[in-house]
Structure formats: C-alpha cells, structure tokens
Amino acid sequence: MRFRKSLGAPVDEENPYWMSFSDIMSALLVIFILASVILMLQLMEIQQELKERQVQFEQEIVELKKAEEVRRTILDEAVEALRKRGIKVEVSENHTVLSIPNDLLGFDTGAYDIHPAYQARALEIGKVISEVISRDDRVDFLDTIFIEGHTDNRPLQGFMGKGNWGLSTFRAISLWQFWGEALPSEEQLSRLNNKDGNPLFSVSGYGETRPVLVQQVTEDDFKRNRRIDIRFTIRRPDSAQYEQVKERLEVAKP
C-alpha cells in the first residue's frame, strides 16, 4: 500500500490539460484587463481632445462674431460721420459694402478720373474711412478692403481691348491714387496692414457685371451703376464659416 501511494501521481500531473487551460484563462484575463485599461486611456484621450476642440470651436465662433461686429461698427460709424458732413453713402443689407454713388465722384461715360469738382468730397470719404478703421484694434479683425470699380452696361471700346472691365478698374485705381496724393501722411490708407502683415487695401474692377440696376434705360439708371464700392472682408469672411468649423469638429469625433 505504501508503495502504491508513493507512486501515486499528483492530481495536476494526472490532468496536464487542466493545467494548460487554467494558464490560458489566466493569461486571457490579464490581456482583457490590459486591453480594458488601454481602451479607457484611449477614450480619456479622445474625450480630452474633443473638449479641446470644443473649446477651440467656441473660441472661433466668438472671434467670428467679434469680427462681424467690428465690420458692422466700422460701416455704421462711417455712414454717420459722412452724413454729418453732408455726404450720403449707402451700405449693403449684409453690412459688408460701403457704396459711393456716382453723384459723389462724377464719373462721366467712359471717364475714370475724379473730377476736380468732386475731389473735396472724395477726400472727406477717404479721411472718414481712415479714421474709423484706425480706432482701437479694428484692423486685426479685417482681412482685405477692396476698392471696387463698376460701370454701366453700355459697350465700351478702348482700354487696350479691356472695355468696361478696364474702365471700372481704372476708376478704382483713380480713387486710390487720389487718396494717396491728397490724404495727410498720418491718414494714409496705404500705411494699414492686416494681421498677417499684408496691405489692407486692394483694388479691383467688375465692369458691368455687378449692376445696382439690372434694367438700364435712362441716364439716371446708367449713373447709378457707375460707382465705387468699398468691400470689407473680415479674417473669417462671414457666418457661413461657422458650419465649416463645426464640420471639422464632427470629423474629429470617433
């Protein structure tokens, strides 16, 4: 009996497969715990990233709204200041464009020079624009201010084959150059740069492609379309950008 008992194998040796299964289960449990910890850490990182993106999103919304408020304020103050000087200009419905009608500039058909009789008013407009833009840190919220020339829809020859397009551009250039010559050095618009260090003002021409009046029959109709628009663009152009920022946030979500 003693001999048989001494040779009796332990239970584990009699069941080698049980030993292996137990080890596998233990290993799987460890792997599961490690995977759970890694997953929790990843989820925490993702959650933190989303919080940071949410904060960034909210900051961008605030900056966009602030920029639009600054643009609206600039245009409102410019209109009021010019009104007090007896100069009536127009502002677009979305508060992005200050429109200077031909009555204030006196462009004849096919002409682009600022007529001497209108130069005093053109100078006042330049002074006011310089004044309202230069206040506080308003320039930091602006990207580009376009001086845009426009014509009526009557065909025009000349301008090296550029016709109305060339004429409208020459009108914008003419006003810009006049301001450069007539404004005092401390009020020069060319001294202003945007936040990226680029010149704030730019010049462009649209010919007859953006009329105030589509139907142009009378001489009055033609005059209304001969004008200069001052278009103010902010660093993030408009409220449509809100959705683009939001889309970027949605893409980042798991």
C-alpha positions in Angstrom: 0.0 0.0 0.0 2.8 2.3 0.9 4.5 1.6 -2.5 1.3 2.3 -4.4 0.7 5.5 -2.5 4.3 6.7 -3.0 4.0 6.1 -6.7 0.6 7.8 -6.9 0.9 10.9 -9.2 -0.4 14.3 -8.0 -3.7 15.4 -9.4 -2.1 18.1 -11.6 0.2 15.6 -13.2 -2.7 13.3 -14.0 -4.5 16.3 -15.6 -1.9 18.1 -17.6 -4.6 19.7 -19.9 -6.4 21.3 -16.9 -3.1 23.0 -16.0 -2.8 24.4 -19.6 -6.4 25.6 -19.7 -6.1 27.3 -16.3 -2.9 29.1 -17.5 -4.7 30.2 -20.7 -7.7 31.6 -18.8 -5.4 33.5 -16.5 -3.5 34.9 -19.5 -6.7 35.9 -21.2 -7.9 37.6 -18.1 -4.7 39.6 -17.9 -5.0 40.5 -21.6 -8.6 41.6 -21.1 -7.7 43.8 -18.1 -4.8 45.4 -20.1 -7.0 45.9 -23.1 -9.7 47.5 -20.9 -7.1 49.8 -19.3 -5.7 50.8 -22.8 -9.3 51.4 -24.1 -10.1 53.5 -21.1 -7.0 55.6 -21.6 -7.7 56.0 -25.3 -11.3 57.1 -24.5 -10.0 59.5 -22.0 -7.5 60.9 -24.6 -10.3 61.2 -27.2 -12.6 62.9 -24.7 -9.9 65.4 -23.8 -9.2 66.0 -27.5 -12.9 66.6 -28.1 -13.0 69.0 -25.2 -10.1 70.9 -26.5 -11.6 71.0 -30.0 -14.9 72.2 -28.5 -13.1 75.0 -26.7 -11.3 75.9 -30.0 -14.7 75.8 -31.8 -16.3 78.1 -29.3 -13.3 80.5 -29.5 -13.5 80.6 -33.3 -17.3 81.3 -33.0 -16.5 84.2 -30.6 -13.8 85.6 -32.9 -16.1 85.4 -35.9 -18.9 87.2 -34.2 -16.5 89.8 -32.9 -15.1 90.4 -36.4 -18.6 90.8 -37.8 -19.4 93.3 -35.0 -16.3 95.3 -35.8 -17.1 95.4 -39.5 -20.7 96.5 -38.8 -19.4 99.2 -36.4 -16.9 100.5 -39.0 -19.6 100.8 -41.6 -22.2 102.4 -39.3 -19.7 104.9 -38.0 -18.5 105.8 -41.5 -22.1 106.4 -42.7 -22.9 108.6 -39.7 -19.7 110.6 -39.9 -20.2 111.2 -43.6 -23.9 112.1 -43.1 -22.7 114.8 -40.6 -20.5 116.2 -43.4 -23.5 116.2 -45.8 -22.2 113.2 -47.8 -24.7 110.4 -48.3 -23.3 106.9 -49.0 -25.1 103.5 -49.0 -24.5 100.3 -47.1 -25.4 96.8 -48.3 -28.0 94.9 -46.5 -25.5 92.4 -45.1 -23.3 95.2 -43.8 -20.2 94.3 -45.9 -20.1 97.1 -48.6 -19.9 100.9 -48.4 -21.2 102.1 -51.8 -20.1 105.5 -53.1 -22.6 106.6 -55.8 -21.5 108.4 -58.9 -23.1 111.6 -57.6 -20.2 111.9 -55.2 -17.5 111.1 -57.8 -18.8 112.5 -61.0 -17.6 109.8 -63.5 -18.7 110.7 -67.0 -19.5 108.0 -69.5 -16.2 106.4 -70.5 -14.2 108.5 -67.9 -12.3 107.4 -64.8 -10.7 110.5 -63.3 -12.1 112.1 -60.2 -13.5 115.3 -61.5 -12.0 118.4 -59.6 -15.5 119.5 -58.6 -15.9 116.2 -56.7 -12.4 115.9 -55.2 -13.3 117.6 -51.9 -16.0 115.0 -51.1 -13.8 112.1 -52.3 -11.1 113.4 -49.8 -13.6 113.5 -46.9 -14.7 109.9 -47.7 -11.0 108.8 -47.5 -10.5 110.7 -44.2 -13.5 109.1 -42.6 -12.6 105.6 -43.8 -9.1 106.0 -42.4 -10.4 107.3 -39.1 -13.0 104.6 -38.4 -10.7 101.7 -39.4 -7.7 103.0 -37.3 -9.6 103.1 -34.0 -8.7 100.5 -31.3 -7.6 97.2 -32.8 -10.1 97.0 -35.6 -7.5 96.3 -38.3 -6.8 93.0 -36.6 -10.3 91.8 -37.5 -10.1 92.7 -41.2 -8.5 90.7 -44.0 -8.9 92.9 -47.1 -10.7 96.1 -48.0 -11.4 96.1 -51.8 -11.9 99.3 -53.7 -14.2 98.0 -56.5 -14.9 99.9 -59.7 -18.2 99.5 -61.6 -19.6 100.7 -64.9 -23.0 100.8 -66.7 -23.7 98.2 -69.3 -23.1 100.2 -72.5 -20.4 98.7 -74.6 -17.1 100.5 -74.5 -14.1 100.2 -76.8 -10.6 101.1 -75.7 -8.6 100.5 -72.6 -6.3 98.2 -74.6 -9.2 95.9 -75.5 -10.4 95.6 -71.9 -13.5 97.8 -72.4 -15.8 98.2 -69.3 -13.6 95.9 -67.3 -10.6 98.1 -67.8 -12.6 101.3 -67.3 -14.0 100.0 -63.9 -10.5 99.0 -62.7 -9.2 102.4 -63.8 -11.9 104.1 -61.7 -10.9 102.2 -58.6 -7.2 102.9 -59.2 -8.0 106.6 -59.8 -9.7 106.9 -56.4 -7.0 105.0 -54.7 -4.3 107.2 -56.2 -6.2 110.3 -55.4 -6.3 109.3 -51.7 -2.6 108.5 -51.9 -1.9 112.0 -53.1 -4.4 114.0 -51.1 -4.6 112.4 -47.6 -2.1 113.6 -45.0 0.7 111.1 -44.2 -0.9 110.1 -40.8 -4.1 109.3 -42.5 -2.7 107.4 -45.5 -4.6 104.2 -46.2 -1.5 102.5 -47.6 0.0 102.5 -44.1 -2.5 100.0 -42.9 -1.7 96.3 -42.9 -3.8 93.3 -41.8 -2.7 90.9 -39.0 -0.6 88.9 -41.5 1.4 92.0 -42.4 -0.1 92.3 -45.8 -1.5 95.6 -47.2 -5.1 96.0 -46.0 -6.4 97.7 -49.2 -6.7 96.2 -52.7 -8.1 97.4 -56.0 -10.4 95.6 -58.4 -12.8 96.2 -61.2 -16.0 94.4 -62.2 -17.1 96.3 -65.3 -20.9 96.0 -65.8 -21.2 92.5 -64.2 -22.5 93.7 -60.8 -25.1 96.3 -61.5 -27.2 98.1 -58.9 -30.0 98.2 -61.5 -30.2 95.3 -64.0 -32.6 97.2 -66.3 -30.7 100.3 -67.5 -32.7 102.6 -69.7 -32.5 106.2 -68.6 -29.4 108.2 -68.0 -30.2 108.0 -64.3 -30.0 104.2 -64.4 -26.6 104.4 -66.1 -25.3 106.8 -63.4 -26.4 104.6 -60.6 -24.3 101.7 -61.9 -21.2 104.0 -62.3 -19.9 103.8 -58.8 -17.2 102.7 -56.4 -17.9 100.0 -53.7 -15.7 99.6 -50.7 -16.0 96.0 -49.7 -14.8 95.0 -46.1 -13.8 91.4 -45.6 -13.0 90.0 -42.2 -10.3 87.5 -41.4 -13.0 84.8 -41.4 -15.3 86.1 -44.1 -18.8 85.5 -42.7 -21.2 83.4 -40.7 -21.1 80.6 -43.3 -17.7 79.7 -41.8 -19.4 78.6 -38.6 -20.7 75.5 -40.2 -17.3 74.7 -41.6 -15.7 74.9 -38.2 -18.5 72.7 -36.8 -17.9 70.1 -39.6 -14.2 70.0 -38.6 -15.3 69.2 -35.1 -17.7 66.5 -36.2 -14.9 64.8 -38.3 -12.8 64.5 -35.1 -15.4 62.5 -33.2 -14.9 58.7 -33.0 
